[in-house]
């Protein structure tokens, strides 16, 4: 059977259909949809949404630390809920709009805080819904967000009302960065009546690179980096934190430090570091003799990791690194690195390493002392995927070009 231009076109059309499906599968952008329900009026939940009441609790989410986030509510007065009954069937979010949770102004509440805990470090988009069937006019609800360093204005929304609002139930959308440690508090303050919210959607926005700055809770985080941190200078040997990234199998990667029982922030001890990477260089994890960095849930592919090693206060001995990846098992890479020191370094010491993930097993980097025993320090790292997957359009053009060339050669053979 000859390969004709028509047959090439049929193959290309099939490839196009498959190619764009695969393109859509390449990155995971998980979204959590939550409907706030009245817990004593018969729960009616919006299809596709997860029900939550004012009792709060854990909610399954791939971008939660450990696979779930924790939802709770707080106020300086009474918190209550209401179910206003069914909305018009034409309303696509009628079950969201029918009931809500609110800070009761008549019982002393001046606000309602929606608290989201155990989020993986990364960027998120929040969409909140604000409606009351029994209302007679719109009023503004101001929303402030606290991600760990104080409240900042997020947005203002005009609450909708009635059983069939012309524009649907009111909503507002804004973004925030979670640091992976502190809870995110979304404070709602209404200009009149109750400080209410009907529910929300929370979308994770994985990034194409992972930049991690290690340090104590509330340390100065390097701009463009997310923090891996804990609250005390000494503690458990193992620390794990989840981060949003495009190259996680479900849009997240778990980072674990083993034998990391010492944390230091030199900025708090009078030795801050200047320069472009000063915030990164002034804090670190450390351990005597060995320290292991584990990356879990990476998609299959080739990666580059740059690790940072600097102490502004103490000079450290030379360190080496072993690696376990898809091709090696605790292989000594034969590299040596002398960590930098000082408060005004011209540069900071780095390992720049390549590895391959099989998409199933963990990748581990083990840093160790090569000379006299001493502390291994790690300030943070930058991880990026370096292999490229051809875009569907590029692959289609290659297939089309190859098919046309083959068809042309077949025609030429028949005319000889």
KOLLOVO-264993 format. One record per residue (C-alpha): residue number from 1; x, y, z. Coordinates in pm, 1 decimal, decimal comma, always signed. Layout:
<nodes>
<n = NUM; east = X; north = Y; up = Z>
...
</nodes>
This chain:
<nodes>
<n = 1; east = +0,0; north = +0,0; up = +0,0>
<n = 2; east = +148,1; north = +334,7; up = -108,7>
<n = 3; east = +178,6; north = +633,2; up = +122,8>
<n = 4; east = -24,9; north = +911,6; up = -40,0>
<n = 5; east = -70,4; north = +1272,7; up = +63,3>
<n = 6; east = -425,1; north = +1182,5; up = +168,3>
<n = 7; east = -297,2; north = +908,8; up = +397,3>
<n = 8; east = -38,8; north = +1148,6; up = +539,7>
<n = 9; east = -314,3; north = +1399,5; up = +604,9>
<n = 10; east = -519,6; north = +1134,9; up = +786,2>
<n = 11; east = -222,1; north = +1041,1; up = +1004,2>
<n = 12; east = -151,5; north = +1406,0; up = +1077,5>
<n = 13; east = -513,8; north = +1471,8; up = +1173,1>
<n = 14; east = -504,0; north = +1180,4; up = +1418,6>
<n = 15; east = -171,3; north = +1296,5; up = +1556,4>
<n = 16; east = -311,9; north = +1645,6; up = +1595,9>
<n = 17; east = -598,2; north = +1515,3; up = +1805,1>
<n = 18; east = -366,4; north = +1308,4; up = +2024,8>
<n = 19; east = -95,2; north = +1573,9; up = +2034,0>
<n = 20; east = -311,2; north = +1846,4; up = +2177,6>
<n = 21; east = -460,7; north = +1609,8; up = +2434,3>
<n = 22; east = -108,3; north = +1521,4; up = +2546,7>
<n = 23; east = -15,4; north = +1888,9; up = +2553,2>
<n = 24; east = -304,0; north = +1953,0; up = +2790,0>
<n = 25; east = -186,9; north = +1667,6; up = +3013,6>
<n = 26; east = +166,7; north = +1798,6; up = +3043,7>
<n = 27; east = +107,1; north = +2023,2; up = +3343,9>
<n = 28; east = -115,4; north = +1977,0; up = +3644,2>
<n = 29; east = -311,2; north = +2276,5; up = +3770,6>
<n = 30; east = -514,3; north = +2134,1; up = +4056,9>
<n = 31; east = -824,0; north = +2323,0; up = +4171,9>
<n = 32; east = -1009,7; north = +2275,4; up = +4499,5>
<n = 33; east = -1380,2; north = +2373,7; up = +4500,1>
<n = 34; east = -1548,1; north = +2418,9; up = +4838,2>
<n = 35; east = -1914,5; north = +2492,6; up = +4913,1>
<n = 36; east = -1988,9; north = +2631,5; up = +5261,3>
<n = 37; east = -2304,0; north = +2460,7; up = +5391,1>
<n = 38; east = -2539,6; north = +2522,7; up = +5683,3>
<n = 39; east = -2475,8; north = +2228,3; up = +5914,1>
<n = 40; east = -2822,2; north = +2224,8; up = +6074,2>
<n = 41; east = -3055,8; north = +2287,6; up = +5782,0>
<n = 42; east = -2996,5; north = +1983,4; up = +5562,0>
<n = 43; east = -2677,2; north = +2005,2; up = +5361,5>
<n = 44; east = -2714,2; north = +2076,4; up = +4989,0>
<n = 45; east = -2378,1; north = +2086,8; up = +4814,1>
<n = 46; east = -2296,0; north = +2224,2; up = +4469,7>
<n = 47; east = -2214,1; north = +1934,7; up = +4229,0>
<n = 48; east = -1838,3; north = +1900,2; up = +4188,1>
<n = 49; east = -1768,2; north = +2090,9; up = +4510,5>
<n = 50; east = -1656,0; north = +1964,2; up = +4851,1>
<n = 51; east = -1888,5; north = +2043,2; up = +5140,4>
<n = 52; east = -1755,1; north = +2232,2; up = +5441,9>
<n = 53; east = -1934,2; north = +2366,7; up = +5748,6>
<n = 54; east = -1828,8; north = +2616,9; up = +6012,1>
<n = 55; east = -1667,3; north = +2326,0; up = +6199,3>
<n = 56; east = -1394,7; north = +2326,0; up = +5930,7>
<n = 57; east = -1143,7; north = +2040,4; up = +5925,1>
<n = 58; east = -915,5; north = +1867,5; up = +5674,0>
<n = 59; east = -999,6; north = +1875,9; up = +5303,3>
<n = 60; east = -823,9; north = +1647,4; up = +5055,0>
<n = 61; east = -607,1; north = +1840,1; up = +4808,7>
<n = 62; east = -293,9; north = +1734,7; up = +4617,3>
<n = 63; east = -128,1; north = +2066,6; up = +4705,4>
<n = 64; east = -174,6; north = +2015,2; up = +5079,4>
<n = 65; east = +118,9; north = +1915,5; up = +5296,4>
<n = 66; east = +54,2; north = +1542,6; up = +5328,2>
<n = 67; east = -231,5; north = +1546,1; up = +5076,4>
<n = 68; east = -483,3; north = +1771,7; up = +5252,7>
<n = 69; east = -528,2; north = +2128,1; up = +5371,6>
<n = 70; east = -689,6; north = +2236,6; up = +5697,0>
<n = 71; east = -983,1; north = +2479,4; up = +5689,6>
<n = 72; east = -1099,0; north = +2680,1; up = +5990,2>
<n = 73; east = -1282,1; north = +3003,0; up = +6073,6>
<n = 74; east = -1207,4; north = +3274,6; up = +6328,6>
<n = 75; east = -1371,5; north = +3597,0; up = +6441,7>
<n = 76; east = -1379,6; north = +3839,9; up = +6733,3>
<n = 77; east = -1749,5; north = +3760,1; up = +6775,3>
<n = 78; east = -1998,4; north = +3485,8; up = +6695,6>
<n = 79; east = -1969,8; north = +3274,8; up = +6379,1>
<n = 80; east = -2293,0; north = +3141,9; up = +6230,9>
<n = 81; east = -2440,4; north = +3002,2; up = +5909,4>
<n = 82; east = -2760,1; north = +3038,4; up = +5708,1>
<n = 83; east = -2943,2; north = +2840,9; up = +5438,8>
<n = 84; east = -3168,5; north = +3080,3; up = +5246,0>
<n = 85; east = -3332,8; north = +2810,3; up = +5034,7>
<n = 86; east = -3308,7; north = +2723,1; up = +4667,9>
<n = 87; east = -3207,8; north = +2973,3; up = +4402,6>
<n = 88; east = -3358,0; north = +2991,6; up = +4056,2>
<n = 89; east = -3274,5; north = +2679,4; up = +3852,9>
<n = 90; east = -3111,3; north = +2904,0; up = +3590,8>
<n = 91; east = -2830,2; north = +2987,0; up = +3834,8>
<n = 92; east = -2529,3; north = +2759,1; up = +3759,7>
<n = 93; east = -2392,9; north = +2802,5; up = +4112,6>
<n = 94; east = -2728,4; north = +2802,4; up = +4287,6>
<n = 95; east = -2626,4; north = +2549,5; up = +4551,7>
<n = 96; east = -2321,2; north = +2757,6; up = +4636,7>
<n = 97; east = -2527,7; north = +3075,3; up = +4663,1>
<n = 98; east = -2810,0; north = +2939,1; up = +4877,5>
<n = 99; east = -2613,0; north = +2916,6; up = +5203,8>
<n = 100; east = -2314,7; north = +3083,0; up = +5366,6>
<n = 101; east = -2100,2; north = +3116,7; up = +5676,4>
<n = 102; east = -2067,8; north = +3459,1; up = +5838,2>
<n = 103; east = -1934,2; north = +3662,1; up = +6125,0>
<n = 104; east = -2248,1; north = +3774,0; up = +6306,2>
<n = 105; east = -2238,9; north = +4151,5; up = +6341,3>
<n = 106; east = -2531,6; north = +4140,9; up = +6584,9>
<n = 107; east = -2324,3; north = +3915,3; up = +6814,1>
<n = 108; east = -2014,1; north = +4134,9; up = +6819,7>
<n = 109; east = -1827,7; north = +4015,5; up = +6509,7>
<n = 110; east = -1637,3; north = +4280,1; up = +6315,9>
<n = 111; east = -1486,4; north = +4029,3; up = +6072,8>
<n = 112; east = -1473,0; north = +3669,1; up = +5951,5>
<n = 113; east = -1135,8; north = +3502,0; up = +5893,3>
<n = 114; east = -1110,8; north = +3205,3; up = +5657,6>
<n = 115; east = -793,8; north = +3019,4; up = +5757,2>
<n = 116; east = -617,0; north = +2784,6; up = +5513,9>
<n = 117; east = -338,4; north = +2579,1; up = +5672,6>
<n = 118; east = -95,6; north = +2315,9; up = +5541,3>
<n = 119; east = -71,7; north = +2457,5; up = +5189,3>
<n = 120; east = +231,5; north = +2355,8; up = +4984,5>
<n = 121; east = +469,0; north = +2643,6; up = +4921,7>
<n = 122; east = +382,0; north = +2817,7; up = +4595,9>
<n = 123; east = +146,9; north = +3050,7; up = +4414,4>
<n = 124; east = -232,3; north = +3019,9; up = +4426,8>
<n = 125; east = -539,4; north = +3182,1; up = +4276,9>
<n = 126; east = -837,6; north = +3223,7; up = +4510,1>
<n = 127; east = -1192,4; north = +3283,9; up = +4387,7>
<n = 128; east = -1449,6; north = +3357,4; up = +4658,0>
<n = 129; east = -1831,6; north = +3366,6; up = +4625,9>
<n = 130; east = -2049,7; north = +3624,5; up = +4805,7>
<n = 131; east = -2429,2; north = +3617,2; up = +4789,6>
<n = 132; east = -2745,4; north = +3634,2; up = +5003,8>
<n = 133; east = -3085,0; north = +3536,2; up = +4862,1>
<n = 134; east = -3260,2; north = +3752,5; up = +5121,9>
<n = 135; east = -3062,6; north = +4067,4; up = +5056,7>
<n = 136; east = -3225,7; north = +4375,1; up = +4909,0>
<n = 137; east = -2919,1; north = +4566,5; up = +4789,3>
<n = 138; east = -2548,4; north = +4505,0; up = +4725,7>
<n = 139; east = -2283,3; north = +4596,8; up = +4979,8>
<n = 140; east = -1906,4; north = +4579,1; up = +4975,3>
<n = 141; east = -1697,6; north = +4314,0; up = +5149,0>
<n = 142; east = -1331,2; north = +4402,5; up = +5189,2>
<n = 143; east = -1084,0; north = +4111,3; up = +5183,7>
<n = 144; east = -731,6; north = +4125,1; up = +5328,8>
<n = 145; east = -479,2; north = +3842,0; up = +5309,3>
<n = 146; east = -208,8; north = +3744,3; up = +5559,2>
<n = 147; east = +37,7; north = +3484,5; up = +5428,9>
<n = 148; east = +272,4; north = +3512,4; up = +5724,7>
<n = 149; east = +398,9; north = +3869,5; up = +5735,8>
<n = 150; east = +86,5; north = +4070,1; up = +5819,0>
<n = 151; east = -236,6; north = +4163,6; up = +5646,8>
<n = 152; east = -236,2; north = +4326,9; up = +5304,3>
<n = 153; east = -529,7; north = +4441,2; up = +5095,6>
<n = 154; east = -637,5; north = +4174,0; up = +4849,1>
<n = 155; east = -962,0; north = +4297,6; up = +4691,2>
<n = 156; east = -1315,7; north = +4425,9; up = +4746,9>
<n = 157; east = -1631,5; north = +4258,6; up = +4619,3>
<n = 158; east = -1991,8; north = +4379,5; up = +4600,5>
<n = 159; east = -2213,2; north = +4104,6; up = +4747,2>
<n = 160; east = -2502,2; north = +4001,7; up = +4519,7>
<n = 161; east = -2859,2; north = +3930,4; up = +4633,1>
<n = 162; east = -3188,5; north = +3770,2; up = +4527,2>
<n = 163; east = -3273,1; north = +3422,7; up = +4400,6>
<n = 164; east = -3192,6; north = +3501,1; up = +4037,0>
<n = 165; east = -2925,8; north = +3774,4; up = +4010,6>
<n = 166; east = -2876,8; north = +3888,5; up = +3651,9>
<n = 167; east = -2499,6; north = +3843,4; up = +3654,5>
<n = 168; east = -2495,7; north = +3531,2; up = +3870,5>
<n = 169; east = -2368,5; north = +3523,9; up = +4225,5>
<n = 170; east = -2090,4; north = +3771,8; up = +4301,9>
<n = 171; east = -1731,0; north = +3652,5; up = +4300,2>
<n = 172; east = -1382,5; north = +3795,6; up = +4317,7>
<n = 173; east = -1043,1; north = +3651,2; up = +4227,1>
<n = 174; east = -693,9; north = +3730,0; up = +4355,0>
<n = 175; east = -360,6; north = +3557,6; up = +4397,5>
<n = 176; east = -125,7; north = +3493,6; up = +4687,1>
<n = 177; east = +197,0; north = +3309,2; up = +4770,1>
<n = 178; east = +193,2; north = +3050,3; up = +5049,0>
<n = 179; east = +527,6; north = +2991,6; up = +5219,3>
<n = 180; east = +450,3; north = +2629,7; up = +5308,8>
<n = 181; east = +469,5; north = +2694,3; up = +5683,2>
<n = 182; east = +235,7; north = +2975,3; up = +5787,6>
<n = 183; east = -139,7; north = +2952,9; up = +5752,6>
<n = 184; east = -300,6; north = +3184,8; up = +5498,3>
<n = 185; east = -567,8; north = +3401,5; up = +5662,7>
<n = 186; east = -828,5; north = +3568,5; up = +5443,2>
<n = 187; east = -1007,5; north = +3836,1; up = +5646,6>
<n = 188; east = -1356,8; north = +3944,4; up = +5539,8>
<n = 189; east = -1500,8; north = +4273,4; up = +5660,7>
<n = 190; east = -1843,9; north = +4382,7; up = +5533,3>
<n = 191; east = -1953,1; north = +4744,7; up = +5536,3>
<n = 192; east = -2293,0; north = +4637,7; up = +5672,4>
<n = 193; east = -2477,6; north = +4320,7; up = +5772,2>
<n = 194; east = -2285,3; north = +3992,8; up = +5807,1>
<n = 195; east = -1926,0; north = +3928,5; up = +5706,0>
<n = 196; east = -2018,8; north = +3637,5; up = +5480,6>
<n = 197; east = -1875,9; north = +3395,2; up = +5225,6>
<n = 198; east = -2056,9; north = +3113,6; up = +5038,1>
<n = 199; east = -1755,8; north = +2912,4; up = +4927,3>
<n = 200; east = -1442,5; north = +2931,1; up = +4719,6>
<n = 201; east = -1222,2; north = +2780,2; up = +4451,1>
<n = 202; east = -848,0; north = +2752,7; up = +4508,4>
<n = 203; east = -622,3; north = +2684,6; up = +4210,2>
<n = 204; east = -255,6; north = +2589,9; up = +4241,9>
<n = 205; east = -21,2; north = +2755,4; up = +3991,6>
<n = 206; east = +290,2; north = +2535,7; up = +3955,7>
<n = 207; east = +603,0; north = +2717,4; up = +3838,7>
<n = 208; east = +857,2; north = +2596,5; up = +3576,7>
<n = 209; east = +1149,4; north = +2614,7; up = +3823,2>
<n = 210; east = +1182,8; north = +2550,0; up = +4194,8>
<n = 211; east = +1388,7; north = +2797,8; up = +4399,1>
<n = 212; east = +1416,8; north = +2711,0; up = +4768,9>
<n = 213; east = +1570,0; north = +2924,5; up = +5045,0>
<n = 214; east = +1639,3; north = +2738,3; up = +5370,9>
<n = 215; east = +1617,2; north = +2900,2; up = +5713,0>
<n = 216; east = +1434,3; north = +2957,5; up = +6038,9>
<n = 217; east = +1070,1; north = +3060,9; up = +6052,3>
<n = 218; east = +1024,0; north = +3422,8; up = +5933,8>
<n = 219; east = +1380,6; north = +3450,5; up = +5804,1>
<n = 220; east = +1456,3; north = +3691,4; up = +5518,7>
<n = 221; east = +1364,4; north = +3496,5; up = +5204,9>
<n = 222; east = +1558,0; north = +3554,7; up = +4884,6>
<n = 223; east = +1338,3; north = +3731,9; up = +4624,5>
<n = 224; east = +1207,2; north = +3477,4; up = +4373,6>
<n = 225; east = +1254,1; north = +3189,6; up = +4619,1>
<n = 226; east = +1016,9; north = +2995,3; up = +4843,0>
<n = 227; east = +1111,9; north = +2918,5; up = +5200,0>
<n = 228; east = +1188,6; north = +2579,6; up = +5351,1>
<n = 229; east = +1177,8; north = +2654,4; up = +5721,2>
<n = 230; east = +1087,0; north = +2561,6; up = +6073,8>
<n = 231; east = +1041,2; north = +2752,4; up = +6396,0>
<n = 232; east = +1332,2; north = +2639,1; up = +6614,5>
<n = 233; east = +1709,0; north = +2626,9; up = +6567,0>
<n = 234; east = +1729,0; north = +2260,6; up = +6670,1>
<n = 235; east = +1480,6; north = +1979,3; up = +6639,2>
<n = 236; east = +1401,6; north = +1659,1; up = +6453,0>
<n = 237; east = +1661,8; north = +1530,8; up = +6209,7>
<n = 238; east = +1416,6; north = +1504,6; up = +5919,2>
<n = 239; east = +1214,0; north = +1789,9; up = +5772,1>
<n = 240; east = +976,0; north = +1757,3; up = +5474,4>
<n = 241; east = +793,7; north = +2032,1; up = +5289,8>
<n = 242; east = +580,2; north = +2029,7; up = +4975,3>
<n = 243; east = +624,6; north = +2277,2; up = +4689,3>
<n = 244; east = +422,1; north = +2356,3; up = +4377,7>
<n = 245; east = +610,7; north = +2298,2; up = +4053,3>
<n = 246; east = +538,4; north = +2205,9; up = +3692,3>
<n = 247; east = +765,3; north = +1901,8; up = +3708,8>
<n = 248; east = +590,0; north = +1727,6; up = +3995,6>
<n = 249; east = +383,1; north = +1421,5; up = +3903,9>
<n = 250; east = +72,1; north = +1584,4; up = +4052,1>
<n = 251; east = +195,5; north = +1943,3; up = +4033,8>
<n = 252; east = +393,4; north = +1915,0; up = +4360,1>
<n = 253; east = +736,2; north = +1796,8; up = +4472,0>
<n = 254; east = +823,0; north = +1692,4; up = +4828,1>
<n = 255; east = +1159,6; north = +1809,0; up = +4958,6>
<n = 256; east = +1312,0; north = +1627,7; up = +5257,7>
<n = 257; east = +1628,6; north = +1710,6; up = +5449,3>
<n = 258; east = +1771,2; north = +1421,7; up = +5652,7>
<n = 259; east = +2031,5; north = +1474,1; up = +5925,0>
<n = 260; east = +1941,4; north = +1843,2; up = +5926,0>
<n = 261; east = +1906,1; north = +1900,1; up = +6297,1>
<n = 262; east = +2070,9; north = +2243,3; up = +6311,6>
<n = 263; east = +1920,3; north = +2556,8; up = +6159,6>
<n = 264; east = +2096,3; north = +2891,1; up = +6163,3>
<n = 265; east = +1997,4; north = +3242,9; up = +6062,7>
<n = 266; east = +2310,2; north = +3456,4; up = +6070,7>
<n = 267; east = +2110,6; north = +3776,1; up = +6018,4>
<n = 268; east = +1969,0; north = +3740,6; up = +6370,2>
<n = 269; east = +2315,5; north = +3687,1; up = +6520,5>
<n = 270; east = +2470,0; north = +4001,9; up = +6376,8>
<n = 271; east = +2617,8; north = +3858,6; up = +6056,1>
<n = 272; east = +2379,9; north = +3946,3; up = +5772,0>
<n = 273; east = +2507,1; north = +3893,0; up = +5419,7>
<n = 274; east = +2507,3; north = +4159,1; up = +5151,4>
<n = 275; east = +2499,3; north = +4120,0; up = +4774,6>
<n = 276; east = +2255,0; north = +3985,8; up = +4518,8>
<n = 277; east = +2203,6; north = +3656,3; up = +4704,9>
<n = 278; east = +2243,0; north = +3790,3; up = +5057,7>
<n = 279; east = +1908,4; north = +3667,5; up = +5192,4>
<n = 280; east = +1979,2; north = +3319,7; up = +5057,6>
<n = 281; east = +2334,1; north = +3305,4; up = +5197,4>
<n = 282; east = +2267,5; north = +3418,0; up = +5554,0>
<n = 283; east = +2059,4; north = +3117,6; up = +5668,2>
<n = 284; east = +2104,3; north = +2741,5; up = +5634,4>
<n = 285; east = +2053,2; north = +2387,5; up = +5766,7>
<n = 286; east = +2354,3; north = +2198,2; up = +5895,8>
<n = 287; east = +2466,4; north = +1864,3; up = +6034,7>
<n = 288; east = +2790,6; north = +1698,4; up = +6134,6>
<n = 289; east = +2950,0; north = +1477,2; up = +5867,4>
<n = 290; east = +2649,9; north = +1416,8; up = +5630,3>
<n = 291; east = +2334,0; north = +1587,2; up = +5510,1>
<n = 292; east = +2088,7; north = +1433,8; up = +5260,1>
<n = 293; east = +1851,5; north = +1621,2; up = +5028,3>
<n = 294; east = +1568,1; north = +1406,4; up = +4886,3>
<n = 295; east = +1339,7; north = +1507,9; up = +4598,8>
<n = 296; east = +1019,1; north = +1303,5; up = +4571,6>
<n = 297; east = +748,5; north = +1290,2; up = +4305,0>
<n = 298; east = +953,5; north = +1429,4; up = +4014,8>
<n = 299; east = +828,1; north = +1353,2; up = +3666,1>
<n = 300; east = +1064,9; north = +1151,2; up = +3447,8>
<n = 301; east = +1326,6; north = +1362,2; up = +3277,5>
<n = 302; east = +1664,5; north = +1534,7; up = +3296,9>
<n = 303; east = +1730,2; north = +1804,8; up = +3557,7>
<n = 304; east = +1988,6; north = +2057,3; up = +3670,3>
<n = 305; east = +2019,2; north = +2141,6; up = +4039,5>
<n = 306; east = +2233,8; north = +2418,7; up = +4185,2>
<n = 307; east = +2296,3; north = +2395,0; up = +4559,9>
<n = 308; east = +2426,0; north = +2686,4; up = +4770,7>
<n = 309; east = +2680,2; north = +2659,9; up = +5055,4>
<n = 310; east = +2781,5; north = +2970,3; up = +5254,6>
<n = 311; east = +2823,4; north = +3071,0; up = +5620,0>
<n = 312; east = +2887,1; north = +3437,5; up = +5696,4>
<n = 313; east = +3024,5; north = +3358,6; up = +6041,7>
<n = 314; east = +3225,5; north = +3031,9; up = +6032,3>
<n = 315; east = +3474,6; north = +2880,9; up = +5787,7>
<n = 316; east = +3384,8; north = +2519,6; up = +5695,0>
<n = 317; east = +3587,9; north = +2231,7; up = +5553,7>
<n = 318; east = +3570,4; north = +2096,6; up = +5198,6>
<n = 319; east = +3262,0; north = +1889,9; up = +5111,8>
<n = 320; east = +3175,8; north = +1634,8; up = +4843,2>
<n = 321; east = +2848,5; north = +1499,8; up = +4707,6>
<n = 322; east = +2699,7; north = +1159,5; up = +4625,4>
<n = 323; east = +2388,9; north = +1106,5; up = +4415,0>
<n = 324; east = +2113,2; north = +851,5; up = +4370,9>
<n = 325; east = +1902,3; north = +895,7; up = +4058,2>
<n = 326; east = +1767,6; north = +684,7; up = +3769,5>
<n = 327; east = +2122,4; north = +585,1; up = +3669,8>
<n = 328; east = +2326,8; north = +586,7; up = +3992,2>
<n = 329; east = +2308,6; north = +458,3; up = +4349,1>
<n = 330; east = +2488,8; north = +681,5; up = +4598,3>
<n = 331; east = +2762,6; north = +741,4; up = +4346,6>
<n = 332; east = +3044,8; north = +970,3; up = +4457,3>
<n = 333; east = +3065,8; north = +1238,5; up = +4187,6>
<n = 334; east = +3432,0; north = +1308,9; up = +4268,6>
<n = 335; east = +3364,8; north = +1679,6; up = +4321,3>
<n = 336; east = +3503,1; north = +1905,3; up = +4593,7>
<n = 337; east = +3360,9; north = +2233,2; up = +4718,8>
<n = 338; east = +3496,8; north = +2481,1; up = +4971,6>
<n = 339; east = +3197,0; north = +2666,6; up = +5123,5>
<n = 340; east = +3237,6; north = +3043,1; up = +5113,7>
<n = 341; east = +3230,1; north = +3266,7; up = +5419,7>
<n = 342; east = +3202,4; north = +3634,1; up = +5513,3>
<n = 343; east = +2932,8; north = +3901,0; up = +5505,2>
<n = 344; east = +3032,6; north = +4054,8; up = +5170,0>
<n = 345; east = +3130,5; north = +3766,0; up = +4940,2>
<n = 346; east = +3189,4; north = +3832,3; up = +4571,4>
<n = 347; east = +3008,0; north = +3501,5; up = +4508,4>
<n = 348; east = +2878,1; north = +3207,0; up = +4707,3>
<n = 349; east = +2990,1; north = +2846,7; up = +4666,1>
<n = 350; east = +2768,5; north = +2617,1; up = +4457,3>
<n = 351; east = +2747,6; north = +2265,4; up = +4324,7>
<n = 352; east = +2598,6; north = +2259,2; up = +3972,3>
<n = 353; east = +2477,9; north = +1903,2; up = +3907,5>
<n = 354; east = +2285,7; north = +1710,6; up = +3641,4>
<n = 355; east = +2067,1; north = +1407,7; up = +3710,1>
<n = 356; east = +1785,8; north = +1199,7; up = +3563,0>
<n = 357; east = +1458,3; north = +1104,9; up = +3730,5>
<n = 358; east = +1270,6; north = +788,4; up = +3630,7>
<n = 359; east = +939,5; north = +943,5; up = +3741,4>
<n = 360; east = +893,2; north = +685,2; up = +4018,7>
<n = 361; east = +1183,3; north = +673,7; up = +4263,2>
<n = 362; east = +1328,2; north = +948,7; up = +4479,8>
<n = 363; east = +1637,7; north = +1141,6; up = +4381,4>
<n = 364; east = +1888,2; north = +1194,3; up = +4664,2>
<n = 365; east = +2191,2; north = +1417,6; up = +4705,5>
<n = 366; east = +2415,1; north = +1336,3; up = +5001,3>
<n = 367; east = +2665,8; north = +1602,9; up = +5103,5>
<n = 368; east = +2962,0; north = +1484,5; up = +5312,9>
<n = 369; east = +3288,8; north = +1606,5; up = +5464,9>
<n = 370; east = +3595,9; north = +1521,8; up = +5257,7>
<n = 371; east = +3854,7; north = +1639,7; up = +5507,8>
<n = 372; east = +3832,7; north = +1689,1; up = +5884,5>
<n = 373; east = +3489,4; north = +1622,9; up = +6041,2>
<n = 374; east = +3274,2; north = +1933,3; up = +6057,4>
<n = 375; east = +2934,0; north = +2075,7; up = +5973,7>
<n = 376; east = +2772,3; north = +2034,3; up = +5632,2>
<n = 377; east = +2575,9; north = +2347,6; up = +5543,7>
<n = 378; east = +2304,7; north = +2398,6; up = +5281,9>
<n = 379; east = +2147,5; north = +2740,7; up = +5219,6>
<n = 380; east = +1906,6; north = +2630,5; up = +4949,5>
<n = 381; east = +1886,4; north = +2519,7; up = +4589,6>
<n = 382; east = +1753,2; north = +2590,8; up = +4241,3>
<n = 383; east = +1600,7; north = +2302,8; up = +4045,0>
<n = 384; east = +1501,5; north = +2312,6; up = +3678,8>
<n = 385; east = +1409,8; north = +2058,0; up = +3415,6>
<n = 386; east = +1643,8; north = +2071,3; up = +3117,4>
<n = 387; east = +1508,1; north = +1807,8; up = +2879,5>
<n = 388; east = +1248,1; north = +1934,7; up = +2636,2>
<n = 389; east = +935,5; north = +1764,9; up = +2505,5>
<n = 390; east = +858,0; north = +1866,9; up = +2143,8>
<n = 391; east = +551,7; north = +2084,0; up = +2112,7>
<n = 392; east = +268,2; north = +1911,9; up = +1921,7>
<n = 393; east = +293,9; north = +2161,2; up = +1636,2>
<n = 394; east = +667,5; north = +2092,5; up = +1593,9>
<n = 395; east = +616,5; north = +1717,2; up = +1594,2>
<n = 396; east = +327,6; north = +1748,7; up = +1346,2>
<n = 397; east = +539,6; north = +1951,4; up = +1104,3>
<n = 398; east = +817,5; north = +1693,9; up = +1128,8>
<n = 399; east = +572,3; north = +1410,4; up = +1060,5>
<n = 400; east = +410,7; north = +1595,2; up = +772,3>
<n = 401; east = +747,1; north = +1682,4; up = +615,8>
<n = 402; east = +871,5; north = +1324,4; up = +648,2>
<n = 403; east = +550,1; north = +1182,5; up = +505,4>
<n = 404; east = +551,7; north = +1416,1; up = +206,0>
<n = 405; east = +916,2; north = +1331,9; up = +134,8>
<n = 406; east = +841,5; north = +957,5; up = +147,4>
<n = 407; east = +539,5; north = +996,2; up = -81,2>
<n = 408; east = +749,6; north = +1198,9; up = -326,5>
<n = 409; east = +1017,1; north = +929,5; up = -335,9>
<n = 410; east = +756,7; north = +658,6; up = -397,5>
<n = 411; east = +615,9; north = +853,9; up = -693,9>
<n = 412; east = +965,8; north = +902,0; up = -832,4>
<n = 413; east = +1031,5; north = +526,2; up = -811,7>
<n = 414; east = +713,1; north = +449,1; up = -1005,9>
<n = 415; east = +815,4; north = +679,8; up = -1293,1>
<n = 416; east = +1161,6; north = +530,4; up = -1342,7>
</nodes>
